[in-house]
């Protein structure tokens, strides 16, 4: 469930949670009281009413954004958002900053030194970042801390890649030397999602800065605070003023102005497919490069020969971590018929035992969803599936615990009894809802897995490495995990196929995606061209 034209990121694949978060299936309590473990409900730090425009902290001129703690339903901070004119200020300021600071002309290791310092600053503030992110999005502190560590690693990796990046002397085809060089685009835009704020921020901002650009970031209205904190840390780490702006505000106004601005050389967007398609139209009109990381309906395939303990743990992590709010969530679970009944029974038992509660409680496994409105949208999709014939084996409702009544909670849900063509199997739910389907053999499951408009990710569980390889190559997905799930490395490229996006992020070439390629020919003959007859 996504806000179609909000131009704010709504999905992400950077939820690198600790492996321990998927264990402890056998605990007897189903929900965690909101006041358990002496939870601290003191005011969240780093929430001053300022946005970051071209190196200046100013009060925004836009409407007030109220940030609500998903665990309690309480407003914990207010912020005046950005308006369209702030985009002009940010882009103009970015252009001036690139020129006046000499950022693009610095030697690679000199720019890299700043990126290293930003990564160090993030790492030194993990607890601070995690507390803010949990209050803003409802995530568990475990996941929020992991995302912060991932962001620190991203800045360090991009710094190292920048220091070792090489231009190319291409093979000679005549009396000249030929060079392939790369130059910054100038000012680029980054539209980031609410479900993994700081990790997605880093994944766009770090390579764009490494490439020598200025960046205008538009965080989601639902979760602006961590991106603003990242800007403060970057400022403290010595990033020249004006190279980074952070403009929280509505996608329909601020996001649209950013995408259409003639001074923006590229947009990188993570969010819904409908919005991504609209952005691609604007980019086509501008002849502007764009990277889109969009939705998914990822299959998880359990073959009969799989280690079912390992598969169960991975399937649970793939769909229920992040409360299912992940574009790579393994929401379609295909189980080979020979072990289907056994696996479904074990899945339901394990799902029922998951602990639902606030993200601040260390015992919580499934935290609240980002807003009650989003939770209600997920519930409506489950209700529609039931009316269409689906069977709810567990979950399918909000928790009965009165201590959780004010939060945006939804019990982890397992559905069966529908065909792969059903709406619940074809549309992204973006919540803790899994559909389990049987399959006969390898050919059958590949056909079903690929029968979707999406092509983002896939999980495969089998003891047969030959089958694993064949299936991984056959399934149409940008990322495939074999006997694991939802594991990421900044050094490994990430992309989506079909309606899951265009372009590639991460990896050594992630920096190049924010640069323009230029070819240079240098004559070595000293002779005039023969055409003129001279």
N, C-alpha and C positions, 0 to 999 in steps of 0.2 A: 504494500500500500504506500503510495507516494503522492505528494502534492504535484500534479502534472506540470503546471507552468510556473512553479515558484522559483525556478532558476537557483535553487539551493541544493547542494549535494545531499543525497539521502541514503546513499549506501557506501559501503566501503569494504575492503577485504584485508584490512590491516589489523585485525583483532588477534594479536599474538599472545594469547593467554597462557598462563602456566599450566603444565600438563596435569597438575594435581587438581585443577578445577573440574575435571571431568570424572573424578573418581568418587568414592564414597556413595555408591548407589544404594547400599543397604541401610542407610540411616532411617530411623523410624519416624521422625517428625517430618511433616510435609511442608510447613511454613515456619518462618522465623518471626517471632513477635517484633514489632517495630521498635520497641524500647529495649530489646535484648542487648546484652553485653555492654551496658552502660554507654550507649551511643552518644556521640557528641553532636548536639544540634546547634552549636554556636555558629555565629555568622561566618560565611565562607570568605576567605581572604581574596584580595586582588579583584575586586568588583567595583572600581570607581567608575563614575558616569563619564567616561571619555572613550573616544575612538581615536585611531591613529591615522592621520592624514598627512602624507608627505613629510614624515619626520616630526610631526607636531601632535601632541596629545590635546584634543579639543573636545568640547561637548558637542555631540551631534545635533543637527537641526531637524532630524526626523522624529517620527513617532516614538513613544516610549516602548521599549521591549521589556516585558516582564519575564524573568527567568524563574521557572517553577521547578522545585525539587520533585522529580517523579515519584519518589518514595513517600512523600507526605502531602503533595498537592499544595504546598505552601510556596509563596513567592519569596525568594531569598535575595534577589537583586533586581535593580531596574537600570536601564540604559537607554539614553536617547540615541537612536540609530542614525545611520548615514542617509543622505539624500542624493539625487542624481548629480547635483553640482559638486558634491564631494568626489565623484569619479573624475571630473575634469581637473580638480585640484590635485588629486592623487597621481593622475597620468602626467600632467604637466610637471609636477614636482619630481616624479620619477625620471622624466627626461632630463631635467636640470641636474638631478643628483648623479645620473650616469655620466653626464658631461663634466660637472664640476669636481666630482670626487676622483675621476680617472679610474673608476671601478673596472670598466671593461679593458682598460689598458694595463692594469696591474699584471704582473707575471703570475702564472697559474698558482705557484706556491704561496704568493702573497694573498690572493683571494682565498685560497684553501685555509690559510691560517685563521681567517675570520670564521670560516665555517667550522673549523675544529673548536674554536672558542664557544660558538653557539651550542655545539653538541655537548661540550663540557658543562655549560650553564644549564642546559636541560637536565643532564644527569644529576647535577647538584640540587635540582629542585623537583625531583620525582614525586616526593610526598606532597608537596605543594600543588603540583599539577594534578596528581591523582585525586586529591580532595576536591579540587575545583571541578574536575571532569565528572566525578561521581555525582556531585550536587547538580550539575547542569544536565546530565544525560541519564542518570540512574545507574550507570555501569558499576560493577563491583570494583572495589579498590584494587583487587588483584589485576583485573583486566586493564583498568585505567593506568596503573603503574607500568604494566607491560607495554602499553601503547606509548607511554612517555619514553621508556627505554628504547623502544623501536625508533622513535623520532631522533633520539640522540645518536643512535647508530647510523641512521640515514644521513645526518649531517656529516658524520665522520667518514662514512663510505664515499659520499660525493666529494668530500675534500680530497680523499686519497685518489679517487678516479680523476679528479681535475689535475692533480699534480702529475699524474702519469699519462694523461691523454696526449695522443700524438696526432699531428697532421700527417698527410700521406703524400709521398712523391710517387706519382702514378707511372706505369711503364711508358717509356718513350716510344712515340710513333712517328717521329720526325725530328728535324733539327731544332728541338726546343725541349726545355724541361717543363714538366707539368706537375702542378701542385693541387691537391684538394685541401682547402682550408675551411675553417668554420668561424663565424662571427656572431655576436649576440644580436637578438632581435630588437632590443631596446626596452620596451615595457610590455610585460605579459600579465595576463589575468589568471587567477586561480580561484575556482569556485569549489569549496570543500564541503564534505558531508557532516552530519551531526553524529553519526554512529561510530566514528573513530577520529575525532577532531585532530589531535596533535600529530598522530601518525600520518594522516592524509595531508595535513598542512606541510609537514616536512617532506613528504614524497613529491610535492610540487614545488615548494619554495626553495628547498636546498639545491636541486639541479638547476633551477632557473637562475638563482643567484650565482651559482658556480659558473654558469655560461656567460656571466657578465651583464645580466639584465637587472632591471628594477621589476618589482612584483607588486601588483595590487591584488590583495586577497579579499574575497567575500565569504566570510564564514556564514553558517546557517543562522537564521533568526533564533531557532530553538536552542542553539548551543554556541554562543559567540565567545565565551570567556577564555577558553584555553588558547584560542588563536591570538587574542589580545595579550595574554600573558606571554606567549611566544614572542610577540613583537617587543615587549619590554625586555625579555632576556636577550634578544638579538641586539637591541639598542645598547644594553649594558655590555655586551660582548664586543662592541666596537663596529657594528655594521654602520656604514656611512648613512647619515640622515637622508631620508627621502627614498632610499632604495626599497623600502617595504612600507606599504600602507595596508591597514586592516579596516574594512568598511562593512560592519554588520548592518543589515537592512533587508527589506523585502526583495525577493528575486524579481518580482514584476517591475520594480522601478530601478533599484540599485544594480541588480544582476543584469537586467536588460541593458541599462546604460553602459555597463562595463563591456559587455559582449559587443555592442554596436559602436563603441568609441573608436574613431579612426586612428587614434594613437596606440591602440592595443595590437601587438603583433601576433599574439597567439592566446588561445584560451585552453586551459586544462580543467575539465569538469568531471566530478564524480557525483552521480545521482541517478535519477530515474530515466528510463528509456524515452518516455514521451518528451520530457524536457530536453534530453540530449538530441533527439531528432530535430526539435525546434532550433536549438543552438547550431546544429549542423547547417540548417538552411541559412542562418545569418552568416555563418562562416563562409558558405559558398558564395553569398552575395559579395562579401568583402574579399574573396579569394585569400582567406586567412587560414593558416593551419590550426587544427583543433585536435585535442586528445579527449576521448570520451570513455569513461569507465562507468558502465551502466548496469542494468539489472540482470538478474539471473534466476534460474529455476533449476538448480544444479542437481544432477543425479548422484546418488551413492549406491554402488552396486556390491552386493554381498553374494559371492559364489558359495556353493555348498561346501567346498573344501577349505573355506576360510577358517582362521582361528576365530571362533565366534566371540570369545572374551575380548580379543583385540578389536574385532569389528564392532562389537556393541559399544565399547568405550569411544571409538572413533566416530561412529554414527551419532551418538549422544552429543559429543563435543561439536560435531559439524552442524547440528541443527539447533541445539538448545543453548550453547554458549552465546553470549551477547544478546540473550533473550530472543534469538532468532533474527535479530536486526542486522543482518549482514547479507550483502548481495551474493556471497559465495555459500550461503547456508545450504547444507545438503538436505533440501526439503522434500525431494522425491527419493524414497528409499526403495530400491529394487532388490528383492531377496529371491534367490533361486528356490523353486518350489519344494525341493527335497528338504530344505531346512526352514521353510517359510513359517510354519506354525510355531516351531520351537523359538525361532528368533523373535517373532512378534510377541510371544508370551514374555520373553525375557526383556524385550524393549519396553513393554507396558509396565512391567514390575519396576524396572529401573527408572523410568520416567516418573512414575507415581511417587517414588522415593526422593526425587530431587527436592532440594530445599529452596523455597521461594521466599524472598525477603529483601530488605533494603541493601543497596550496594555497600554500605558502610559496615555491615556485619560480616566478619570473616567467614562465617559458616554459609553464607548465601551462595547458591549456585545459579539460580535464575532470578535476576534482578527485575525491577519494574521496567516497563517500556518507556519511551522518551516522553510521551504525553498521554493523557487519558483519551484525547481525541484519536490518536494513532491506535491505542489499545482497542477502542471501540470499533475502529475500522477493521482490525484483525478479527475481532469477535464477529462482526457482520459477515465476513467472508466464510468463517467456519459455519455460521448459521445457514448461509446460503448452500454450503456444501452438504449439510445435513438434509436440507429440504430437497436437494438433488439426489439423495440416496446414500450419502456417506454415513459410516458408522463411527461414532466417537468411542474409542477404547479407553481413553483416559483424558482428563483435562476438559477442554471445550467450554470453560467458564472462568469467571474471576474467582479468586480464593474466597472461601467463606470466613476466614479469620477476620474478625472485626478490627484487629490491629492494623490490617493492611487495606482497610476500606477506602482510605483517602488517597492511596497511591494508584499508579497506572499499571496494576498487576494483571497478569493473565497466566493461568496455569499451563504448563507445557502439555501439548496436545498431540495425540496420535490418532490418525484417521485411517480407515480401510474401507473396502467395499465400493471403490470407484475405479473407472478405467483411466488410463493415462490421458485420454482425451478430455476428461472432465475439467471444468474451469479451475478447480482447486489444484489441479496438477499442471496447469498451463500458465496461470497468472501468479506473479510474485506476491506473496502474502506479507513478507517482512516481519515475521513474528515467530514465536515458538510453536510452530505447527508443522508436523510431519505427516506425509501420506505414504503408506507402505503398499507396495504393489508386487505381485509375484511375477517371475519370469521363468521361461523354460530352459533356454540355452544361450550361448554367447551371441548368436545372431539375433535372437529375439530381444535381448536386453540392449544391444547396441541400437537396434531400430527404435525401441521405445525411448531410450535415453536421448536420441537425436531428434525425436518427434516433438520439437519445441522451437520457438523463435529465438530462444536464448542459447548462448554458447560460452558461458563464463568458466565453469569449473566442473570437476567430476572426481568422485572417489571410487576406488576399486579395492575390494578385499578378496584376496585369494592366495593360496599357497603355491600356485603354479605361475612361475615368473613368465613363462611363454604366453600363457593366457593373459596375464596382466599387461604384457607388452603389446600384444595384438589389440586388446580392448582399448588401451590408452591411445594407441595410434588411430583407432577407428572412430572413437567418440569425438564429436565436434565440440571442443572446449579449449579455452586458452590455457588453462592450468589443469593438470591431472595429478592427483595424489594416489599412490599405491601403498596400501596397508598403513596409511596415515591420513590426516585431513587437516586443512586449515593451517598449514605450516608455511611460513614465508621467509624469504631472504631478500634483502635490498639488492643483493648482487645478481638476482635472477629476474629477468624481464617478466612483466605481467601485462596481459592483454585479454581482450574478449573477442569472440567471434559473433557473427550474425547481429542480433539486436542487443548484444551485451557490450558493444562499443567498437571504437576504432582507435588505432594508435597503440603505442606501448609506453609503459612507465617502468621505472627502476632499471637496474643493470648499469653496466659501464656506459652504454650508449644513452642513458637517460638524460645526460647533460646535452648531448647532441640534439635531442628533440626540442630543445629550446634555443637552437642556433640555426642560422642560415648557412648553407654550404656555398662556397665560392671556389671556382676553378681559376687558376692562374697559369698562363703560358709564358715562358721566358725563352726568347730566341737565343741560341748559342752559336748560330752559324755566322752571324755578322753580315749576311747577304740580303739584298733587297728581294722582296717577293717577285717572282718572274712575271706575274700577270701584266704589270705595267710595261714590260719590255725594257726596263732600265738596267 
